[in-house]
Amino acid sequence: MRTVTQTASGAGGDPLSAVLRHATASAAELARGAALLFARGHAPRAGVAASLRAAAGFASAEEARSAARATDALVQKATETREPVRAAGVQGFGSRVSAGAIALPLTVGERGWGVLVVGLSAPLDERANATLALIAQAAATALDHAHLEARIERLEKEHAPDAAGESGEEVLKLSEALFAQDIELLRKSEQLGKVERLKSDFIEKMSRELRTPLNSIIEAIIAVLAGENEQLSESAKQSLRAALDDGTAFQRTLQNILDLWRIKQGELPVQLQEVNFREVVEEAIFSVQDTLAGRDVTIERTVHEMPKFRADLAKVNQILFLLLDNAVKFTPRGKIEIEASVARGELRCSVRDTGIGICADDRQFIFDEFFQVEDASSQRYRGAGLGLTLVRELVTLLEGSVEVASEVGQGTSVTFTVPIRLLGT
């Protein structure tokens, strides 16, 4: 399910619209849910309603508009009270937003510019609530700033000859207020920047403090199994292999988190090189053999005629491995089929299994971060719920698409397509 960030009018090229879109996307990401920003386009006065200016966290523009219609009462109450208003549940946001919603008025002094409505997937802690309030304040200041700039420009045009009179004094006062707001915007940007730096520092620290010793542990286990194999008892070998499996799974989870972070920060560039997709398929199958050990599951592959092409080999390889690993995890018995073909400048690959399947209510959330089916049997399946999220982000980074079809007890089919560059064209 791809997140949509938009302006309601569709014309979002001006700097203010960019600020509002960024604020809305930041709020949705912080809440792990969805957000709507309503704003007035001119001086606030009684009877003038705010319109939808930006939305984030929705699968489509129509879904965002539907949610906007469902929040009329919430927006009205926040506008009237000029205080944050919480709602236990809001129709239109979908079941993903399970912890209600909060409407934050966008005000500067006595001037009200709109409302930021945020749907929550889980209750926010004190720090997250403070950050959300800061995002709303920054959006309100940007709206007020744009109004003051427009007012100064209008006064200067209408009263240019009278610059030393009353209109000149008003322009001076407005300019002073504008300067004060410039400082306030810089201060809020610095505060929000500190939040982003804290997140970045945490990710870097996790990479250094967790991944480095974990690599050493895994290497030590492999060395013991390889060098002392004959001296180890069978139970010791089993314990070490189990520790190795757990360590490797944890290592992959850390790498998935880091890759997701780098994609969001724009730090995972696309690098094209020649791809032998048959080798990619065989490598992915080899990588899951240990997981398949002792299970009545077969893997079949159908790779249709493959012309030579260029793509991001590492990312295509990662996408296929994640899909195959996910299929293996949820297929206790039966078969998994990999089918791939190239047509019209695109690589199309499907991974189909005969596993436990996904019910209709859960299907729309499977690409969400850390989402796992809430089912008693799901306790048997390890994982942090990041594999399919990373698949979606990698496919999106490659400007492709991904689709899922599934039925409970019948299995799941995931198909991704990514553009490629045929060699010799």
C-alpha positions as CSV (number, residue, x, y, z in Angstrom):
1,M,0.0,0.0,0.0
2,R,1.9,3.1,-1.2
3,T,1.6,6.3,0.9
4,V,0.1,9.3,-1.0
5,T,1.2,12.8,-0.2
6,Q,-0.7,15.4,-2.1
7,T,-2.2,18.9,-2.2
8,A,-5.9,19.0,-2.6
9,S,-5.8,21.4,-5.6
10,G,-3.1,19.4,-7.3
11,A,-1.0,22.5,-7.8
12,G,1.7,22.1,-5.1
13,G,4.7,23.7,-6.7
14,D,5.0,26.8,-4.5
15,P,7.2,26.9,-1.4
16,L,4.2,27.1,1.1
17,S,2.6,24.0,-0.4
18,A,6.0,22.1,-0.1
19,V,6.2,23.1,3.6
20,L,2.6,21.9,4.2
21,R,3.2,18.6,2.4
22,H,6.4,18.0,4.4
23,A,4.6,18.8,7.7
24,T,1.8,16.4,6.9
25,A,4.1,13.6,5.8
26,S,6.2,14.1,9.0
27,A,3.1,13.9,11.2
28,A,1.9,10.8,9.5
29,E,5.3,9.1,9.8
30,L,5.6,10.1,13.5
31,A,2.2,8.6,14.2
32,R,2.7,5.6,12.0
33,G,-0.7,6.4,10.6
34,A,-2.1,9.1,8.4
35,A,-2.5,12.9,8.4
36,L,-4.6,15.6,6.8
37,L,-3.9,19.3,6.8
38,F,-6.7,21.8,6.4
39,A,-5.8,25.5,5.8
40,R,-7.4,28.7,4.8
41,G,-6.0,30.4,1.7
42,H,-6.5,34.0,2.9
43,A,-7.0,36.1,6.0
44,P,-9.0,34.2,8.6
45,R,-12.4,35.4,9.4
46,A,-15.7,34.0,10.7
47,G,-17.5,31.8,8.2
48,V,-14.5,31.0,6.1
49,A,-13.8,27.3,6.1
50,A,-10.5,25.6,5.8
51,S,-9.9,23.3,2.8
52,L,-7.8,20.2,2.5
53,R,-4.3,21.3,1.5
54,A,-2.2,18.1,2.0
55,A,-2.6,14.4,3.0
56,A,-0.2,11.6,3.8
57,G,-0.5,8.0,4.8
58,F,-3.3,7.1,2.4
59,A,-3.4,4.6,-0.4
60,S,-5.0,7.0,-2.9
61,A,-6.2,10.5,-3.2
62,E,-9.9,9.4,-3.1
63,E,-9.2,7.6,0.2
64,A,-7.7,10.9,1.6
65,R,-10.7,12.9,0.5
66,S,-13.1,10.4,2.0
67,A,-11.2,10.6,5.4
68,A,-11.3,14.4,5.1
69,R,-15.1,14.4,4.7
70,A,-15.3,12.2,7.8
71,T,-13.4,14.6,9.9
72,D,-15.6,17.7,9.5
73,A,-16.9,17.7,13.0
74,L,-13.4,17.2,14.5
75,V,-11.9,20.0,12.4
76,Q,-14.8,22.3,13.4
77,K,-14.4,21.6,17.1
78,A,-10.6,22.2,17.0
79,T,-11.2,25.4,15.0
80,E,-13.7,26.7,17.5
81,T,-11.9,25.7,20.7
82,R,-8.4,26.5,19.4
83,E,-7.3,23.5,21.5
84,P,-6.2,20.0,20.5
85,V,-9.2,17.7,20.2
86,R,-8.9,13.9,20.5
87,A,-11.3,11.4,19.1
88,A,-11.5,7.7,20.0
89,G,-12.2,6.7,16.4
90,V,-12.7,8.4,13.1
91,Q,-14.4,6.8,10.2
92,G,-12.6,7.0,6.8
93,F,-9.1,6.4,8.2
94,G,-9.4,2.7,8.0
95,S,-8.6,0.1,10.7
96,R,-4.8,0.8,10.5
97,V,-5.6,4.0,12.5
98,S,-6.6,2.0,15.6
99,A,-5.7,4.5,18.4
100,G,-8.0,7.3,17.4
101,A,-7.1,10.7,16.0
102,I,-6.0,14.1,17.3
103,A,-6.8,17.5,15.7
104,L,-4.3,20.2,16.3
105,P,-5.4,23.8,15.5
106,L,-2.9,25.8,13.4
107,T,-2.9,29.2,15.2
108,V,-0.6,32.2,15.6
109,G,-1.7,34.6,18.2
110,E,-5.4,35.3,17.6
111,R,-5.2,34.2,14.0
112,G,-6.4,30.7,13.2
113,W,-5.1,29.2,9.9
114,G,-6.5,25.6,9.9
115,V,-6.2,22.2,11.5
116,L,-3.8,19.3,11.3
117,V,-5.6,16.0,11.9
118,V,-3.5,13.0,12.6
119,G,-4.7,9.4,12.8
120,L,-2.7,7.2,15.2
121,S,-1.8,3.6,14.9
122,A,-0.8,3.5,18.6
123,P,-0.8,6.0,21.5
124,L,2.1,8.5,21.4
125,D,4.5,9.0,24.2
126,E,5.2,12.5,25.7
127,R,8.2,13.2,23.4
128,A,6.2,12.2,20.2
129,N,3.3,14.4,21.3
130,A,5.7,17.3,21.8
131,T,7.2,16.8,18.3
132,L,3.7,16.6,16.8
133,A,2.8,19.9,18.4
134,L,6.0,21.4,17.1
135,I,5.1,20.2,13.5
136,A,1.7,21.9,13.9
137,Q,3.3,25.1,15.2
138,A,5.8,25.2,12.3
139,A,2.9,24.7,9.7
140,A,0.9,27.5,11.4
141,T,3.8,29.9,11.4
142,A,4.5,29.1,7.7
143,L,0.9,29.9,6.8
144,D,0.9,33.1,8.8
145,H,4.2,34.1,7.4
146,A,2.9,33.7,3.8
147,H,-0.2,35.8,4.7
148,L,2.0,38.6,6.1
149,E,4.2,38.6,3.0
150,A,1.2,38.9,0.8
151,R,-0.3,41.7,2.9
152,I,3.0,43.7,2.8
153,E,3.2,43.2,-1.0
154,R,-0.4,44.4,-1.4
155,L,0.1,47.5,0.7
156,E,3.3,48.4,-1.1
157,K,1.5,48.2,-4.4
158,E,-1.7,50.0,-3.3
159,H,0.0,52.8,-1.3
160,A,3.4,53.3,-2.9
161,P,3.3,57.1,-3.0
162,D,2.2,57.2,0.7
163,A,5.1,55.1,2.0
164,A,5.9,57.7,4.8
165,G,2.2,57.9,6.0
166,E,0.0,55.4,7.8
167,S,0.4,52.7,5.2
168,G,4.2,53.1,5.6
169,E,3.9,52.6,9.3
170,E,1.8,49.5,8.8
171,V,4.3,48.1,6.3
172,L,7.0,48.7,8.9
173,K,5.1,46.9,11.6
174,L,4.3,44.0,9.4
175,S,8.0,43.8,8.3
176,E,9.0,43.6,11.9
177,A,6.5,40.8,12.5
178,L,7.7,39.1,9.4
179,F,11.3,39.3,10.7
180,A,10.3,37.9,14.0
181,Q,8.5,35.0,12.3
182,D,11.7,34.3,10.2
183,I,13.5,33.8,13.4
184,E,10.7,31.7,14.8
185,L,10.7,29.5,11.7
186,L,14.4,29.0,11.9
187,R,14.1,28.1,15.6
188,K,11.4,25.5,14.9
189,S,13.4,24.1,11.9
190,E,16.4,23.7,14.2
191,Q,14.2,21.9,16.8
192,L,12.8,19.6,14.2
193,G,16.3,19.1,12.8
194,K,17.5,18.0,16.2
195,V,14.7,15.3,16.3
196,E,15.9,14.1,12.9
197,R,19.5,14.0,14.0
198,L,18.5,12.1,17.1
199,K,16.8,9.5,14.9
200,S,19.8,9.4,12.6
201,D,22.3,9.0,15.5
202,F,20.2,6.2,17.0
203,I,20.3,4.3,13.7
204,E,24.0,4.8,13.3
205,K,24.6,3.7,16.9
206,M,22.5,0.6,16.4
207,S,24.6,-0.2,13.4
208,R,27.9,0.2,15.2
209,E,27.0,-1.1,18.7
210,L,24.8,-4.0,17.7
211,R,25.8,-5.2,14.3
212,T,29.6,-5.2,14.8
213,P,29.6,-7.5,17.9
214,L,26.8,-9.6,16.3
215,N,29.1,-10.2,13.3
216,S,31.8,-11.4,15.6
217,I,29.5,-13.7,17.4
218,I,28.3,-15.3,14.2
219,E,31.8,-15.7,12.9
220,A,32.9,-17.3,16.2
221,I,30.0,-19.9,16.0
222,I,30.9,-20.7,12.4
223,A,34.6,-21.2,13.4
224,V,33.7,-23.5,16.2
225,L,31.3,-25.6,14.1
226,A,33.9,-25.8,11.3
227,G,37.0,-26.4,13.4
228,E,35.7,-28.5,16.4
229,N,33.0,-30.3,14.7
230,E,34.3,-33.8,15.5
231,Q,34.8,-33.0,19.2
232,L,31.3,-31.6,19.7
233,S,28.4,-33.6,20.9
234,E,25.3,-33.7,18.8
235,S,23.3,-31.6,21.3
236,A,26.1,-29.0,21.3
237,K,26.0,-28.9,17.5
238,Q,22.3,-28.4,17.5
239,S,22.6,-25.6,20.1
240,L,25.2,-23.8,18.1
241,R,23.3,-24.2,14.9
242,A,20.2,-22.8,16.6
243,A,22.2,-19.8,17.9
244,L,23.6,-19.3,14.4
245,D,20.1,-19.3,12.9
246,D,18.9,-16.8,15.5
247,G,22.0,-14.6,15.1
248,T,21.6,-14.6,11.3
249,A,17.9,-13.7,11.5
250,F,18.7,-10.9,13.9
251,Q,21.5,-9.7,11.6
252,R,19.0,-9.6,8.7
253,T,16.5,-7.6,10.8
254,L,19.1,-5.0,11.6
255,Q,20.1,-4.8,8.0
256,N,16.5,-4.3,6.9
257,I,16.0,-1.5,9.5
258,L,19.2,0.2,8.2
259,D,18.1,-0.2,4.6
260,L,14.7,1.2,5.3
261,W,16.3,4.2,7.0
262,R,18.7,4.8,4.2
263,I,15.9,4.7,1.6
264,K,13.9,7.3,3.5
265,Q,17.0,9.5,3.8
266,G,17.7,9.1,0.1
267,E,21.0,7.5,0.9
268,L,20.5,4.2,-1.0
269,P,21.3,5.1,-4.6
270,V,20.3,3.0,-7.6
271,Q,23.3,1.4,-9.3
272,L,22.8,-0.3,-12.7
273,Q,24.8,-3.3,-13.8
274,E,24.4,-6.3,-16.0
275,V,22.0,-8.9,-14.4
276,N,21.8,-12.6,-15.0
277,F,18.4,-13.3,-13.5
278,R,18.7,-17.0,-13.6
279,E,21.7,-16.8,-11.2
280,V,19.7,-14.4,-9.0
281,V,17.0,-17.0,-8.7
282,E,19.4,-19.8,-7.9
283,E,21.2,-17.7,-5.3
284,A,17.9,-16.8,-3.6
285,I,16.9,-20.5,-3.5
286,F,20.3,-21.5,-2.1
287,S,19.9,-18.9,0.7
288,V,16.7,-20.4,2.1
289,Q,17.8,-24.1,2.0
290,D,18.7,-24.2,5.7
291,T,15.2,-22.8,6.6
292,L,13.6,-25.5,4.4
293,A,15.5,-28.4,6.0
294,G,13.2,-31.1,7.3
295,R,10.1,-29.6,5.7
296,D,8.0,-31.1,2.9
297,V,8.3,-28.0,0.7
298,T,9.6,-27.9,-2.9
299,I,10.6,-24.8,-4.8
300,E,9.9,-24.7,-8.6
301,R,11.2,-22.1,-10.9
302,T,10.1,-21.0,-14.4
303,V,12.4,-18.4,-15.9
304,H,11.2,-17.6,-19.4
305,E,13.6,-16.4,-22.1
306,M,15.7,-13.7,-20.5
307,P,17.5,-11.2,-22.7
308,K,20.5,-9.5,-21.2
309,F,19.6,-6.4,-19.3
310,R,20.9,-3.9,-16.8
311,A,19.3,-3.1,-13.4
312,D,20.3,-2.7,-9.8
313,L,21.5,-6.2,-9.2
314,A,21.8,-5.9,-5.4
315,K,18.3,-4.6,-4.9
316,V,16.7,-7.0,-7.3
317,N,18.5,-9.8,-5.5
318,Q,17.3,-8.5,-2.2
319,I,13.7,-8.2,-3.3
320,L,13.6,-11.8,-4.5
321,F,15.3,-13.1,-1.4
322,L,12.8,-11.3,0.9
323,L,9.8,-12.6,-1.0
324,L,11.2,-16.1,-1.1
325,D,12.1,-16.0,2.6
326,N,8.7,-14.8,3.5
327,A,7.0,-17.5,1.4
328,V,9.2,-20.2,3.0
329,K,8.4,-18.9,6.5
330,F,4.6,-19.2,6.0
331,T,4.6,-22.4,4.0
332,P,4.8,-25.4,6.3
333,R,4.2,-27.9,3.4
334,G,3.5,-27.8,-0.3
335,K,5.4,-25.8,-2.9
336,I,6.7,-22.4,-3.8
337,E,6.8,-21.3,-7.4
338,I,9.0,-18.6,-8.9
339,E,8.1,-17.3,-12.3
340,A,9.9,-14.5,-14.2
341,S,9.8,-12.9,-17.6
342,V,10.8,-9.8,-19.4
343,A,8.4,-7.8,-21.6
344,R,8.1,-4.2,-22.7
345,G,11.2,-3.0,-20.9
346,E,10.1,-4.5,-17.5
347,L,11.2,-7.5,-15.4
348,R,8.1,-9.2,-14.0
349,C,8.6,-11.8,-11.2
350,S,6.0,-13.7,-9.1
351,V,6.6,-15.8,-6.0
352,R,3.6,-18.0,-5.3
353,D,3.2,-20.4,-2.3
354,T,0.7,-22.8,-0.9
355,G,1.1,-21.5,2.7
356,I,-1.3,-20.2,5.3
357,G,-2.5,-17.2,3.3
358,I,-3.7,-13.8,4.4
359,C,-7.3,-12.8,5.3
360,A,-8.9,-9.9,3.5
361,D,-8.9,-7.6,6.6
362,D,-5.1,-8.0,6.9
363,R,-4.1,-7.9,3.3
364,Q,-4.1,-4.1,3.0
365,F,-1.7,-3.7,5.9
366,I,1.0,-6.3,5.0
367,F,3.4,-3.7,3.6
368,D,3.2,-1.6,6.8
369,E,6.3,-1.5,9.0
370,F,6.3,-4.1,11.8
371,F,2.9,-5.4,10.8
372,Q,2.3,-9.1,11.5
373,V,-1.0,-11.0,11.3
374,E,-2.5,-11.2,14.8
375,D,-3.2,-14.9,15.0
376,A,-2.3,-17.5,17.7
377,S,-0.5,-19.6,15.1
378,S,1.6,-16.6,14.0
379,Q,3.7,-17.0,17.1
380,R,5.5,-19.9,15.4
381,Y,6.7,-17.6,12.6
382,R,9.8,-15.5,13.5
383,G,10.3,-12.0,12.1
384,A,9.9,-8.3,12.8
385,G,7.4,-7.6,10.1
386,L,9.8,-5.6,7.9
387,G,10.4,-7.9,5.0
388,L,7.5,-6.9,2.8
389,T,7.8,-3.3,3.9
390,L,11.4,-3.3,2.5
391,V,10.2,-5.0,-0.6
392,R,7.7,-2.2,-1.3
393,E,10.3,0.5,-0.6
394,L,12.9,-1.1,-2.8
395,V,10.5,-1.6,-5.6
396,T,9.3,2.0,-5.3
397,L,12.9,3.1,-5.3
398,L,13.4,1.3,-8.6
399,E,10.2,3.0,-9.9
400,G,8.3,-0.4,-10.1
401,S,5.2,-1.8,-8.6
402,V,4.2,-4.7,-6.4
403,E,0.9,-6.6,-6.1
404,V,-0.4,-9.2,-3.6
405,A,-3.1,-11.8,-4.0
406,S,-3.9,-14.2,-1.2
407,E,-6.6,-16.5,0.4
408,V,-6.6,-18.0,3.8
409,G,-5.4,-21.6,3.6
410,Q,-4.8,-21.4,-0.1
411,G,-1.5,-19.5,-0.2
412,T,-0.1,-16.1,-1.3
413,S,1.2,-14.7,-4.6
414,V,3.4,-11.6,-4.7
415,T,4.3,-10.1,-8.0
416,F,6.7,-7.2,-8.6
417,T,7.7,-5.4,-11.8
418,V,10.7,-3.1,-12.2
419,P,11.9,-1.3,-15.3
420,I,15.1,-2.5,-16.8
421,R,17.5,-1.4,-19.5
422,L,17.9,-4.0,-22.3
423,L,21.5,-4.4,-23.4
424,G,22.1,-3.3,-27.0
425,T,19.1,-0.9,-27.0
